[in-house]
């Protein structure tokens, strides 16, 4: 049994999946991958997410040290989010999962290309 932050997990995999569980966390990580993003940029990129949910997910990812919140000393203050080394390592795993989906569920890719 693994105990972490008042939760219990039976396997390390269960714990790892909990880190990215939900609709938005893995998508947020993928969008921060290529360059740091401001909150407003993420809000625009991730259509369908409320600002409250985006803020909660960013806080959770920051709490797990998967992203860094950088406050830039300008007026008005700008905040950017970027990946930590731990977040970059997790992103590689998420890309492997995406490749697996593309290989074994090709109909998903076709539906996406068709706009479904």
PEDAKA-V544234 format. One line per field, one symbol per residue. ss: DSSP state (H for helix, E for strand, - for the rest). phi: phi as a letter, one per 30 degrees, with the letter a starting at -180 (. if undefined). burial: 1 if it has 9 or more other C-alpha atoms within 8 Angstrom, else 0. A space follows every 50 residues. Layout:
ss->???
phi->???
burial->???
//
This chain:
ss->-EEE--EEE--HHHHHHHH-----HHHHHHHH----EEHHHHHHH----- HHHHHHHHHHHHH---EEEEEE-----EEEEEE-HHHHHHHHHHHHHHHH HHHH-HHHHHHHH---
phi->.ccbhiccbdbedddddddcdjdcedddedddedaebdeddddddcdjcd ddddddddddddddicbccccddbcdeccbcbdddddddddedddddddd dddcbdddddddddic
burial->00000000100001100000000011011111100111100110000000 00010011001100111110000000011111110111001001000001 1100110110100000
//
